[in-house]
Amino acid sequence: MIRTLYEKYKEIILYLFFGGLTFLVSMASYIFFLRVFHDNALIANVFSWIFAVTFAYVTNRIWVFHSQNHGVKAITKEIISFFGGRVATLLLEEAILFVGINMMGMNNIVVKVIAQIVVVIGNYVISKIFVF
């Protein structure tokens, strides 16, 4: 029964697992860049995004969605779709950070975690429908 449930929800389970790892990459690099950019959350987030999205692309392509695309043209299209979809959620995340930190005065780590939850859900939908 457990194996049947795993097979049925394998893609979601793997997405959540690798999404969790991507979250760790995102948070660690975000905290690092917060220090580098002297607590400018929006700039730190953009640099963190580059690390996290690159990590996510590789893990999603190989282990979550098992992409069968081969060749330069097909992989280039897939990368553009993946990163393009992630730009949409980056803009959403930047808006959440701006409102939460700059307008509401909330703790930047708390706001980042909240934003990441919203982003993970959005990224799954985008990847499932438009990329893989």
C-alpha positions in Angstrom: 0.0 0.0 0.0 2.8 2.5 0.9 4.6 1.6 -2.3 1.3 2.2 -4.3 0.9 5.6 -2.6 4.5 6.4 -3.3 4.1 5.5 -7.0 0.9 7.5 -7.2 2.4 10.6 -5.7 6.1 10.1 -6.6 6.4 13.3 -8.6 5.0 15.5 -5.9 7.0 13.7 -3.2 10.2 14.2 -5.2 9.3 17.8 -6.0 8.8 18.6 -2.3 12.0 16.8 -1.4 14.1 18.7 -4.0 12.0 21.8 -3.3 13.1 21.5 0.3 16.7 21.3 -0.8 16.2 24.3 -3.1 14.7 26.1 -0.1 17.8 25.5 1.9 20.0 26.7 -1.0 17.8 29.8 -1.3 17.8 30.6 2.4 21.5 30.0 2.9 22.5 32.1 -0.1 19.9 34.8 0.9 21.4 35.1 4.4 24.9 35.2 2.9 23.9 38.0 0.4 22.1 39.9 3.1 25.4 40.3 4.8 27.2 41.1 1.5 24.7 43.7 0.5 24.2 45.1 4.0 20.7 44.0 4.6 19.2 45.0 1.2 16.7 42.2 1.0 15.6 42.7 -2.6 19.2 42.6 -4.0 20.1 39.7 -1.8 17.0 37.8 -3.0 17.9 38.3 -6.7 21.4 36.8 -6.2 19.9 34.0 -4.0 17.4 33.4 -6.8 20.2 32.7 -9.3 21.7 30.0 -7.1 18.4 28.4 -6.2 16.9 28.4 -9.7 20.0 26.8 -11.2 20.0 24.1 -8.5 16.2 23.6 -9.0 16.6 23.3 -12.8 19.1 20.5 -12.5 17.2 18.5 -9.9 13.8 19.0 -11.5 15.1 18.1 -14.9 16.8 14.9 -13.8 14.9 13.5 -10.7 11.5 15.1 -10.5 10.1 15.4 -14.1 12.6 13.1 -15.8 13.0 15.3 -18.8 13.5 13.5 -22.1 14.6 16.5 -24.0 18.0 16.0 -25.8 19.9 18.2 -28.1 20.9 21.8 -27.8 17.7 23.3 -29.3 15.4 21.2 -27.0 17.4 21.8 -23.9 17.8 25.5 -24.6 14.0 25.8 -25.0 13.5 23.9 -21.7 16.0 26.2 -19.9 14.4 29.3 -21.2 10.9 28.1 -20.2 12.1 27.0 -16.7 14.0 30.3 -16.0 11.2 32.3 -17.6 8.6 30.8 -15.3 10.9 31.4 -12.4 11.2 35.0 -13.3 7.4 35.3 -12.8 7.6 33.9 -9.3 10.8 36.0 -8.6 8.7 39.1 -9.2 6.0 37.8 -6.9 8.6 37.0 -4.2 10.2 40.4 -4.6 6.7 42.0 -4.1 6.1 39.9 -1.0 9.5 40.9 0.4 9.0 44.5 -0.4 5.6 44.7 1.3 6.5 42.5 4.2 9.9 44.1 5.0 9.7 47.6 3.7 6.1 48.5 4.2 5.1 46.3 7.2 8.4 46.2 9.0 8.4 42.4 9.4 11.6 40.3 10.0 13.2 39.7 6.6 13.9 36.0 7.3 10.2 35.4 8.3 9.0 37.2 5.2 11.5 35.2 3.0 10.1 31.9 4.4 6.5 33.0 3.7 7.5 34.1 0.2 9.2 30.7 -0.4 6.1 28.8 0.4 4.1 30.8 -2.1 6.9 30.4 -4.7 7.3 26.7 -4.3 3.6 26.2 -5.1 3.7 28.5 -8.1 6.9 27.0 -9.4 5.4 23.5 -9.3 2.4 24.6 -11.3 4.5 26.4 -13.9 7.0 23.5 -14.2 4.2 20.9 -14.6 2.2 22.9 -17.1 4.7 24.9 -19.1 8.2 23.4 -18.8 8.3 19.6 -18.4 
